[in-house]
Amino acid sequence: MTASGPLEDAVWTDVDGDSATVVVPVGSLEQHGPHLPLDTDTAIAAAVAGALPGVLLAPAIAYGASGEHEAFPGTVSLGADALETVLVEYGRSACRWAGRVLFVNGHGGNGPALVKAVALLRYEGRDVAWVPCAVPRADAHAGRTETSLLLHLSPDRVRLSSAEPGNTEPLASLMPRLREGGMVAVSANGVLGDPTGATAAEGAHVFGALVERVSKALARWEPGPDGRLRWKPDPDGRLT
């Protein structure tokens, strides 16, 4: 019996469900500028989830809430309501046999659906949480941070010769226009940030730090009011 490894490779008699933590990457299929693949968010979430110790790694939920990117060909969005339903039903089903379920989220637009779905699952008595693939001081979309991560994780999938700066204004100043008109209203090439300085070495450093933070949050297993695992103490010693 095992409580770790790729879930899709197991047969049912392999799975020690009572002690298993099932980790589910949650991503998106959306434009990431002219240089990164459409599944960038899924690839990052799957890599982080796959690096966590002692878990059952489930196949990714590879579509998310990406309506703000739908003006760009290739983007496919389920929308927040449908994603919420998928997450709720996933959690209900997996928790019939698994001890815990953790959603590892690679796309910020999925956040509201995750908060609502996990809140309901926890209200129903299921031990479910979520965690973002958040990088402090990262640029917003398809910029240096994500490009560096993909250069580390899948360098053959990055079209670095096509990388070009996008809108580099602070995200807070862009949000009103982004909410009203989508990404195309604030960036013609779909990039927020400047990917041209990205390197695989930087990506390796960012990825290592990200896996360390998520691993520590997993070990603590202290979901906050929004269901998100808290991973660092604030100045008062509380985990945030």
ZADOZA-689241 format. One record per residue: residue number from 0; residue in three letters; x, y, z of N, C-alpha, C in turn. Coordinates in Angstrom, 2 decimals, padded with zeros to 5 digits, m for minus. Example, Ala and Ser with C-alpha at 12.3 -4.5 7.8 and 13.67 -1.06 7.14 Angstrom:
// residues 2
0|ALA|013.19|m005.69|007.80|012.30|m004.50|007.80|013.20|m003.30|007.80
1|SER|012.85|m002.25|007.08|013.67|m001.06|007.14|012.90|000.03|007.87
END
This chain:
// residues 240
0|MET|000.85|m001.20|000.00|000.00|000.00|000.00|000.88|001.24|000.00
1|THR|000.44|002.26|m000.72|001.23|003.49|m000.79|000.33|004.71|m000.64
2|ALA|000.91|005.76|m000.10|000.20|007.03|m000.01|000.95|008.11|m000.78
3|SER|001.82|007.67|m001.72|002.58|008.65|m002.49|002.80|008.12|m003.90
4|GLY|003.16|009.05|m004.82|003.41|008.69|m006.20|002.31|009.18|m007.11
5|PRO|002.48|009.01|m008.42|001.47|009.45|m009.38|000.20|008.62|m009.25
6|LEU|m000.91|009.28|m009.06|m002.17|008.58|m008.86|m002.57|007.78|m010.09
7|GLU|m002.32|008.31|m011.28|m002.76|007.62|m012.49|m002.00|006.33|m012.75
8|ASP|m000.84|006.16|m012.12|m000.07|004.93|m012.32|m000.47|003.81|m011.36
9|ALA|m001.29|004.13|m010.35|m001.65|003.15|m009.33|m002.82|002.29|m009.78
10|VAL|m002.93|001.11|m009.18|m004.18|000.35|m009.19|m004.82|000.55|m007.82
11|TRP|m006.10|000.27|m007.71|m006.79|000.69|m006.49|m006.23|000.02|m005.25
12|THR|m005.72|m001.19|m005.39|m005.17|m001.88|m004.22|m003.84|m001.30|m003.77
13|ASP|m003.24|m000.44|m004.61|m002.00|000.24|m004.21|m002.25|001.37|m003.22
14|VAL|m003.45|001.91|m003.23|m003.70|003.22|m002.60|m004.11|003.06|m001.15
15|ASP|m003.30|003.62|m000.27|m003.63|003.68|001.16|m004.40|004.97|001.39
16|GLY|m005.70|004.92|001.13|m006.49|006.15|001.09|m006.55|006.89|002.40
17|ASP|m006.68|006.20|003.52|m006.88|006.89|004.80|m005.73|007.82|005.14
18|SER|m004.52|007.46|004.72|m003.36|008.27|005.06|m002.89|009.14|003.90
19|ALA|m003.63|009.14|002.80|m003.16|009.83|001.59|m003.54|011.30|001.60
20|THR|m002.60|012.12|001.16|m002.88|013.50|000.78|m002.83|013.55|m000.74
21|VAL|m003.97|013.81|m001.36|m004.05|013.92|m002.81|m003.79|015.36|m003.20
22|VAL|m002.80|015.57|m004.05|m002.43|016.91|m004.50|m002.83|017.06|m005.95
23|VAL|m003.60|018.11|m006.23|m004.19|018.30|m007.55|m003.70|019.63|m008.13
24|PRO|m002.88|019.62|m009.16|m002.53|020.89|m009.82|m003.77|021.47|m010.51
25|VAL|m003.92|022.78|m010.41|m005.03|023.48|m011.08|m004.41|024.59|m011.92
26|GLY|m004.66|024.56|m013.21|m004.02|025.52|m014.10|m004.98|026.22|m015.01
27|SER|m004.56|026.42|m016.24|m005.38|027.11|m017.24|m004.83|026.80|m018.62
28|LEU|m005.64|027.10|m019.61|m005.20|027.07|m021.01|m005.45|028.46|m021.56
29|GLU|m004.42|029.31|m021.53|m004.59|030.71|m021.88|m003.30|031.26|m022.47
30|GLN|m003.45|032.32|m023.22|m002.29|032.95|m023.85|m001.28|033.40|m022.82
31|HIS|m000.02|033.23|m023.14|001.08|033.74|m022.32|002.09|034.45|m023.22
32|GLY|001.58|035.43|m023.97|002.46|036.17|m024.84|002.88|035.36|m026.05
33|PRO|003.75|035.92|m026.88|004.19|035.23|m028.10|005.29|034.21|m027.88
34|HIS|005.68|033.97|m026.62|006.87|033.16|m026.36|006.65|031.98|m025.41
35|LEU|005.54|031.95|m024.66|005.29|030.88|m023.70|004.08|030.05|m024.12
36|PRO|004.08|028.76|m023.80|002.96|027.90|m024.22|001.67|028.22|m023.46
37|LEU|000.57|027.83|m024.07|m000.75|028.11|m023.50|m000.96|027.44|m022.15
38|ASP|m000.27|026.35|m021.89|m000.46|025.64|m020.62|000.58|026.01|m019.57
39|THR|001.15|027.20|m019.67|002.19|027.62|m018.74|001.76|027.48|m017.29
40|ASP|000.58|027.96|m016.94|000.12|027.90|m015.55|m000.02|026.46|m015.07
41|THR|m000.54|025.60|m015.95|m000.69|024.19|m015.59|000.68|023.54|m015.41
42|ALA|001.62|023.86|m016.30|002.95|023.27|m016.22|003.64|023.65|m014.91
43|ILE|003.51|024.90|m014.49|004.15|025.34|m013.25|003.48|024.67|m012.06
44|ALA|002.15|024.67|m012.03|001.43|024.04|m010.91|001.76|022.55|m010.82
45|ALA|001.82|021.87|m011.97|002.11|020.44|m011.97|003.54|020.17|m011.48
46|ALA|004.48|021.02|m011.86|005.87|020.84|m011.42|006.00|021.05|m009.91
47|VAL|005.34|022.08|m009.39|005.38|022.31|m007.94|004.73|021.14|m007.21
48|ALA|003.55|020.74|m007.65|002.86|019.63|m007.00|003.69|018.36|m007.06
49|GLY|004.36|018.12|m008.19|005.15|016.92|m008.36|006.40|016.89|m007.51
50|ALA|006.81|018.04|m007.00|008.01|018.10|m006.16|007.70|017.96|m004.68
51|LEU|006.42|017.88|m004.31|006.06|017.79|m002.90|006.27|016.37|m002.39
52|PRO|006.76|016.22|m001.18|007.08|014.88|m000.66|005.85|014.18|m000.08
53|GLY|005.81|012.87|m000.25|004.85|012.04|000.45|003.40|012.24|000.08
54|VAL|003.12|012.58|m001.19|001.74|012.83|m001.60|001.37|011.96|m002.79
55|LEU|000.06|011.78|m002.99|m000.44|011.20|m004.22|m000.68|012.33|m005.21
56|LEU|000.05|012.31|m006.30|m000.04|013.37|m007.30|m001.10|013.02|m008.32
57|ALA|m002.19|013.78|m008.35|m003.27|013.54|m009.29|m003.01|014.26|m010.61
58|PRO|m003.63|013.80|m011.70|m003.56|014.56|m012.95|m004.12|015.96|m012.76
59|ALA|m003.62|016.90|m013.54|m004.01|018.30|m013.38|m005.42|018.57|m013.89
60|ILE|m006.05|019.54|m013.25|m007.24|020.19|m013.82|m006.69|021.30|m014.70
61|ALA|m006.71|021.08|m016.01|m005.91|021.89|m016.93|m006.65|023.07|m017.55
62|TYR|m007.89|023.28|m017.15|m008.65|024.43|m017.62|m009.12|025.23|m016.41
63|GLY|m009.15|026.56|m016.55|m009.53|027.39|m015.42|m010.44|028.54|m015.82
64|ALA|m010.43|029.55|m015.00|m011.23|030.76|m015.23|m010.32|031.81|m015.85
65|SER|m010.36|031.91|m017.17|m009.42|032.76|m017.91|m010.14|033.72|m018.85
66|GLY|m011.32|034.16|m018.47|m012.11|035.00|m019.36|m011.41|036.27|m019.80
67|GLU|m010.51|036.78|m018.96|m009.82|038.02|m019.31|m008.87|037.84|m020.49
68|HIS|m008.57|036.59|m020.86|m007.64|036.32|m021.96|m008.33|035.86|m023.24
69|GLU|m009.66|035.83|m023.27|m010.36|035.19|m024.38|m010.28|035.96|m025.70
70|ALA|m009.79|037.19|m025.68|m009.59|037.90|m026.94|m008.39|037.35|m027.72
71|PHE|m007.57|036.52|m027.07|m006.39|035.95|m027.70|m006.70|034.52|m028.14
72|PRO|m006.47|034.19|m029.40|m006.72|032.82|m029.88|m005.95|031.79|m029.07
73|GLY|m006.58|030.65|m028.87|m005.99|029.56|m028.11|m006.49|029.45|m026.69
74|THR|m006.95|030.55|m026.12|m007.46|030.53|m024.75|m008.79|029.80|m024.69
75|VAL|m008.93|028.92|m023.70|m010.19|028.23|m023.43|m010.48|028.37|m021.94
76|SER|m011.59|029.00|m021.60|m011.94|029.27|m020.21|m013.21|028.54|m019.82
77|LEU|m013.19|027.87|m018.66|m014.41|027.28|m018.11|m015.29|028.32|m017.44
78|GLY|m014.69|029.40|m016.94|m015.42|030.37|m016.15|m015.40|030.00|m014.68
79|ALA|m015.58|030.99|m013.83|m015.46|030.78|m012.38|m016.52|029.84|m011.84
80|ASP|m017.75|029.96|m012.30|m018.82|029.13|m011.76|m018.60|027.65|m012.09
81|ALA|m018.27|027.37|m013.34|m018.03|025.98|m013.73|m016.82|025.40|m013.02
82|LEU|m015.75|026.21|m012.89|m014.57|025.72|m012.19|m014.90|025.43|m010.73
83|GLU|m015.67|026.30|m010.10|m016.07|026.06|m008.72|m016.79|024.72|m008.59
84|THR|m017.71|024.45|m009.51|m018.45|023.18|m009.48|m017.51|021.99|m009.63
85|VAL|m016.57|022.09|m010.58|m015.61|021.01|m010.78|m014.80|020.76|m009.51
86|LEU|m014.33|021.80|m008.87|m013.52|021.66|m007.66|m014.33|021.05|m006.52
87|VAL|m015.57|021.49|m006.36|m016.41|020.94|m005.31|m016.66|019.45|m005.53
88|GLU|m017.04|019.08|m006.74|m017.32|017.67|m007.01|m016.06|016.83|m006.93
89|TYR|m014.94|017.38|m007.34|m013.67|016.68|m007.21|m013.38|016.40|m005.74
90|GLY|m013.49|017.44|m004.91|m013.21|017.27|m003.49|m014.15|016.29|m002.83
91|ARG|m015.42|016.36|m003.17|m016.38|015.42|m002.58|m016.04|013.98|m002.94
92|SER|m015.68|013.77|m004.19|m015.38|012.41|m004.63|m014.09|011.90|m004.00
93|ALA|m013.00|012.68|m004.10|m011.71|012.22|m003.58|m011.75|012.01|m002.08
94|CYS|m012.52|012.84|m001.37|m012.56|012.72|000.09|m013.38|011.53|000.56
95|ARG|m014.00|010.79|m000.34|m014.64|009.53|000.05|m013.60|008.49|000.47
96|TRP|m012.36|008.66|000.00|m011.33|007.68|000.35|m010.02|008.32|000.80
97|ALA|m009.76|009.57|000.45|m008.49|010.21|000.80|m008.60|010.97|002.12
98|GLY|m007.49|011.01|002.84|m007.48|011.76|004.09|m007.56|013.25|003.88
99|ARG|m006.84|013.76|002.85|m006.79|015.19|002.58|m006.69|015.41|001.08
100|VAL|m007.12|016.59|000.67|m006.95|017.03|m000.72|m006.38|018.44|m000.71
101|LEU|m005.34|018.64|m001.50|m004.74|019.96|m001.66|m004.75|020.35|m003.13
102|PHE|m005.36|021.48|m003.44|m005.31|022.04|m004.78|m004.12|023.00|m004.87
103|VAL|m003.23|022.78|m005.82|m002.07|023.66|m006.05|m002.40|024.51|m007.27
104|ASN|m002.59|025.79|m007.07|m003.12|026.66|m008.12|m002.03|027.44|m008.84
105|GLY|m002.04|027.34|m010.18|m001.05|028.05|m010.97|m001.56|029.29|m011.67
106|HIS|m002.86|029.60|m011.56|m003.44|030.75|m012.27|m004.23|031.62|m011.30
107|GLY|m003.84|032.88|m011.20|m004.47|033.77|m010.24|m005.96|033.93|m010.44
108|GLY|m006.43|033.88|m011.69|m007.84|034.03|m011.96|m008.70|032.91|m011.39
109|ASN|m008.08|031.80|m011.01|m008.82|030.70|m010.39|m009.10|030.94|m008.91
110|GLY|m008.46|031.94|m008.34|m008.53|032.15|m006.90|m009.94|032.23|m006.33
111|PRO|m010.83|033.09|m006.87|m012.17|033.19|m006.31|m012.93|031.87|m006.32
112|ALA|m012.79|031.09|m007.38|m013.47|029.79|m007.44|m012.91|028.84|m006.40
113|LEU|m011.61|028.86|m006.20|m011.00|028.01|m005.20|m011.46|028.38|m003.79
114|VAL|m011.50|029.66|m003.50|m011.93|030.10|m002.17|m013.34|029.60|m001.88
115|LYS|m014.26|029.79|m002.83|m015.65|029.38|m002.62|m015.79|027.87|m002.55
116|ALA|m015.10|027.15|m003.43|m015.21|025.69|m003.44|m014.64|025.08|m002.17
117|VAL|m013.46|025.53|m001.77|m012.82|024.96|m000.59|m013.61|025.32|000.67
118|ALA|m014.16|026.53|000.73|m014.99|026.90|001.88|m016.17|025.96|002.04
119|LEU|m016.82|025.64|000.94|m017.96|024.72|000.99|m017.51|023.32|001.41
120|LEU|m016.44|022.84|000.83|m015.95|021.51|001.16|m015.57|021.41|002.63
121|ARG|m014.94|022.42|003.15|m014.56|022.41|004.56|m015.80|022.51|005.45
122|TYR|m016.77|023.30|005.05|m018.04|023.39|005.79|m018.71|022.01|005.85
123|GLU|m018.56|021.24|004.78|m019.14|019.90|004.74|m018.32|018.86|005.51
124|GLY|m017.22|019.31|006.11|m016.43|018.41|006.95|m015.30|017.71|006.24
125|ARG|m014.95|018.16|005.04|m013.88|017.53|004.27|m012.58|018.31|004.47
126|ASP|m011.48|017.59|004.62|m010.20|018.23|004.92|m009.51|018.61|003.60
127|VAL|m009.93|019.75|003.07|m009.46|020.24|001.77|m008.86|021.62|001.96
128|ALA|m007.80|021.91|001.22|m007.17|023.23|001.25|m006.63|023.54|m000.13
129|TRP|m006.12|024.76|m000.29|m005.48|025.13|m001.54|m004.28|026.01|m001.25
130|VAL|m003.40|026.11|m002.22|m002.21|026.93|m002.07|m001.86|027.51|m003.44
131|PRO|m001.46|028.77|m003.51|m001.08|029.36|m004.80|000.39|029.15|m005.10
132|CYS|000.72|029.12|m006.39|002.12|029.15|m006.80|002.57|030.61|m006.87
133|ALA|002.60|031.24|m005.72|002.86|032.68|m005.64|004.35|032.94|m005.45
134|VAL|004.86|033.91|m006.19|006.27|034.30|m006.10|006.33|035.76|m005.68
135|PRO|006.93|036.06|m004.53|007.02|037.46|m004.10|007.71|038.33|m005.14
136|ARG|007.15|039.50|m005.36|007.69|040.53|m006.26|007.76|040.06|m007.72
137|ALA|006.95|039.08|m008.06|006.91|038.62|m009.45|006.17|039.63|m010.32
138|ASP|006.51|039.66|m011.62|005.68|040.44|m012.53|004.41|039.66|m012.81
139|ALA|003.44|040.30|m013.46|002.08|039.79|m013.41|001.78|038.64|m014.36
140|HIS|002.26|038.69|m015.61|001.82|037.67|m016.57|002.79|037.57|m017.74
141|ALA|003.36|036.37|m017.90|004.24|036.06|m019.03|005.48|036.95|m019.08
142|GLY|005.85|037.47|m017.92|007.03|038.32|m017.84|008.27|037.54|m017.43
143|ARG|009.15|038.20|m016.73|010.44|037.59|m016.38|010.27|036.37|m015.48
144|THR|009.34|036.43|m014.53|009.21|035.33|m013.57|008.75|034.05|m014.24
145|GLU|007.61|034.10|m014.93|007.10|032.89|m015.57|008.03|032.39|m016.67
146|THR|008.65|033.31|m017.39|009.57|032.89|m018.44|010.79|032.19|m017.86
147|SER|011.32|032.72|m016.77|012.45|032.06|m016.10|012.05|030.68|m015.60
148|LEU|010.86|030.56|m015.02|010.40|029.25|m014.55|010.31|028.25|m015.69
149|LEU|009.75|028.66|m016.82|009.63|027.73|m017.95|011.00|027.42|m018.56
150|LEU|011.92|028.38|m018.56|013.28|028.08|m019.04|013.95|027.03|m018.18
151|HIS|013.61|027.00|m016.90|014.13|025.97|m016.01|013.40|024.64|m016.19
152|LEU|012.07|024.69|m016.28|011.27|023.47|m016.29|011.17|022.83|m017.67
153|SER|011.03|023.64|m018.71|010.80|023.12|m020.07|011.43|024.06|m021.09
154|PRO|012.76|024.16|m021.12|013.41|025.15|m021.98|013.08|024.99|m023.46
155|ASP|012.81|023.76|m023.89|012.52|023.53|m025.30|011.16|024.06|m025.72
156|ARG|010.33|024.45|m024.76|009.00|024.96|m025.06|008.93|026.48|m025.04
157|VAL|010.03|027.14|m024.73|010.07|028.60|m024.67|010.64|029.14|m025.97
158|ARG|009.90|030.05|m026.60|010.38|030.70|m027.83|011.04|032.03|m027.44
159|LEU|012.24|031.92|m026.91|012.88|033.09|m026.33|013.15|034.17|m027.38
160|SER|013.35|033.78|m028.62|013.59|034.78|m029.66|012.35|035.64|m029.93
161|SER|011.18|035.18|m029.50|009.95|035.94|m029.67|009.57|036.74|m028.43
162|ALA|010.35|036.60|m027.36|010.02|037.30|m026.12|010.21|038.80|m026.30
163|GLU|009.24|039.56|m025.82|009.30|041.02|m025.93|008.56|041.62|m024.74
164|PRO|008.97|042.83|m024.36|008.28|043.47|m023.22|006.81|043.72|m023.53
165|GLY|006.00|043.66|m022.49|004.61|044.04|m022.58|004.38|045.31|m021.79
166|ASN|003.21|045.43|m021.20|002.90|046.57|m020.36|003.60|046.38|m019.02
167|THR|004.43|047.34|m018.62|005.18|047.22|m017.38|004.66|048.15|m016.29
168|GLU|003.47|048.71|m016.48|002.85|049.50|m015.41|002.53|048.62|m014.22
169|PRO|002.47|049.18|m013.01|002.05|048.39|m011.84|000.67|047.80|m012.06
170|LEU|000.49|046.56|m011.64|m000.78|045.87|m011.86|m001.96|046.64|m011.26
171|ALA|m001.74|047.24|m010.11|m002.84|047.95|m009.45|m003.40|049.05|m010.34
172|SER|m002.54|049.72|m011.10|m003.01|050.81|m011.97|m003.70|050.27|m013.22
173|LEU|m003.42|049.02|m013.57|m004.03|048.42|m014.76|m005.38|047.77|m014.48
174|MET|m005.64|047.43|m013.24|m006.79|046.60|m012.93|m008.13|047.15|m013.41
175|PRO|m008.42|048.45|m013.27|m009.73|048.92|m013.76|m009.93|048.66|m015.25
176|ARG|m008.89|048.93|m016.07|m009.00|048.68|m017.51|m009.02|047.18|m017.82
177|LEU|m008.26|046.41|m017.05|m008.21|044.97|m017.29|m009.57|044.34|m016.99
178|ARG|m010.18|044.76|m015.89|m011.49|044.21|m015.53|m012.55|044.58|m016.57
179|GLU|m012.44|045.77|m017.10|m013.45|046.24|m018.04|m013.27|045.64|m019.43
180|GLY|m012.03|045.57|m019.91|m011.81|045.17|m021.29|m010.97|043.93|m021.49
181|GLY|m010.55|043.28|m020.39|m009.71|042.11|m020.51|m008.25|042.45|m020.76
182|MET|m007.43|041.43|m020.89|m006.00|041.63|m021.06|m005.67|042.45|m022.31
183|VAL|m006.42|042.25|m023.38|m006.12|042.94|m024.63|m006.25|044.45|m024.49
184|ALA|m007.01|044.91|m023.51|m007.19|046.35|m023.29|m005.95|046.99|m022.67
185|VAL|m005.09|046.18|m022.07|m003.91|046.75|m021.41|m002.60|046.26|m022.01
186|SER|m002.65|045.22|m022.86|m001.42|044.69|m023.45|m001.73|044.03|m024.78
187|ALA|m001.24|044.61|m025.85|m001.52|044.07|m027.19|m000.87|042.71|m027.42
188|ASN|000.26|042.44|m026.75|000.94|041.16|m026.96|000.65|040.15|m025.85
189|GLY|m000.19|040.54|m024.87|m000.58|039.62|m023.81|000.42|039.48|m022.68
190|VAL|001.41|040.36|m022.63|002.45|040.28|m021.61|002.32|041.45|m020.64
191|LEU|002.41|041.15|m019.36|002.52|042.18|m018.33|003.87|041.99|m017.65
192|GLY|004.83|042.82|m018.02|006.19|042.67|m017.53|007.16|042.62|m018.69
193|ASP|008.40|042.27|m018.39|009.45|042.22|m019.41|010.19|040.89|m019.30
194|PRO|009.94|039.96|m020.22|010.57|038.64|m020.14|011.98|038.59|m020.70
195|THR|012.48|039.67|m021.26|013.72|039.58|m022.04|014.94|039.28|m021.18
196|GLY|014.87|039.53|m019.87|016.01|039.22|m019.01|015.91|037.88|m018.31
197|ALA|014.94|037.06|m018.69|014.72|035.79|m018.01|015.86|034.81|m018.26
198|THR|016.17|033.99|m017.25|017.20|032.96|m017.37|016.76|031.69|m016.68
199|ALA|017.30|030.57|m017.12|017.00|029.29|m016.48|017.53|029.26|m015.05
200|ALA|018.68|029.90|m014.82|019.24|029.91|m013.47|018.31|030.64|m012.50
201|GLU|017.76|031.76|m012.96|016.80|032.46|m012.11|015.56|031.60|m011.88
202|GLY|015.13|030.91|m012.93|013.98|030.04|m012.79|014.21|028.92|m011.79
203|ALA|015.39|028.35|m011.79|015.72|027.29|m010.84|015.66|027.81|m009.41
204|HIS|016.17|029.02|m009.21|016.15|029.62|m007.87|014.71|029.89|m007.43
205|VAL|013.91|030.47|m008.31|012.52|030.78|m007.99|011.75|029.50|m007.71
206|PHE|011.96|028.49|m008.54|011.24|027.22|m008.37|011.61|026.56|m007.04
207|GLY|012.88|026.53|m006.72|013.31|025.92|m005.47|012.69|026.59|m004.26
208|ALA|012.68|027.92|m004.28|012.09|028.66|m003.16|010.59|028.42|m003.07
209|LEU|009.93|028.35|m004.23|008.49|028.12|m004.26|008.15|026.74|m003.71
210|VAL|008.87|025.72|m004.12|008.63|024.37|m003.62|008.88|024.31|m002.11
211|GLU|009.89|025.00|m001.64|010.18|025.00|m000.21|009.03|025.62|000.58
212|ARG|008.49|026.75|000.09|007.38|027.40|000.79|006.14|026.51|000.81
213|VAL|005.82|025.93|m000.33|004.62|025.09|m000.41|004.81|023.83|000.44
214|SER|006.00|023.25|000.44|006.27|022.07|001.25|006.10|022.37|002.73
215|LYS|006.57|023.52|003.17|006.41|023.90|004.57|004.95|024.12|004.91
216|ALA|004.22|024.74|004.00|002.79|024.95|004.23|002.05|023.62|004.30
217|LEU|002.43|022.69|003.44|001.82|021.36|003.47|002.10|020.67|004.79
218|ALA|003.33|020.76|005.28|003.69|020.11|006.54|002.92|020.72|007.72
219|ARG|002.71|022.03|007.70|001.95|022.68|008.77|000.47|022.35|008.70
220|TRP|m000.05|022.35|007.48|m001.48|022.13|007.22|m002.35|022.98|008.15
221|GLU|m002.28|024.27|007.93|m003.09|025.23|008.70|m003.86|026.11|007.72
222|PRO|m005.01|025.63|007.22|m005.81|026.45|006.30|m006.33|027.70|007.00
223|GLY|m006.24|028.84|006.29|m006.79|030.07|006.81|m008.28|030.16|006.56
224|PRO|m008.88|031.30|006.88|m010.33|031.46|006.68|m010.76|031.28|005.22
225|ASP|m009.86|031.53|004.29|m010.18|031.35|002.87|m009.79|029.97|002.34
226|GLY|m009.40|029.08|003.24|m009.01|027.73|002.85|m007.60|027.61|002.33
227|ARG|m006.89|028.72|002.23|m005.52|028.69|001.72|m004.56|028.32|002.84
228|LEU|m003.62|027.42|002.54|m002.61|027.07|003.52|m001.73|028.26|003.80
229|ARG|m001.53|028.52|005.07|m000.66|029.63|005.47|000.76|029.12|005.57
230|TRP|001.70|029.98|005.10|003.07|029.44|004.98|004.17|030.29|005.60
231|LYS|003.85|031.41|006.18|004.93|032.16|006.82|004.35|032.98|007.97
232|PRO|005.16|033.20|009.02|004.65|034.00|010.12|004.67|035.49|009.79
233|ASP|003.64|036.19|010.23|003.66|037.65|010.11|004.39|038.19|011.32
234|PRO|004.54|039.53|011.46|005.30|040.07|012.60|004.78|039.66|013.96
235|ASP|003.50|039.27|014.04|002.93|038.82|015.32|003.09|037.33|015.54
236|GLY|003.76|036.66|014.62|003.99|035.24|014.77|002.90|034.37|014.18
237|ARG|001.87|034.98|013.57|000.82|034.20|012.96|001.21|033.85|011.52
238|LEU|000.73|032.70|011.07|001.04|032.28|009.71|000.15|032.99|008.72
239|THR|000.71|033.44|007.60|m000.07|034.13|006.56|000.08|033.38|005.25
END
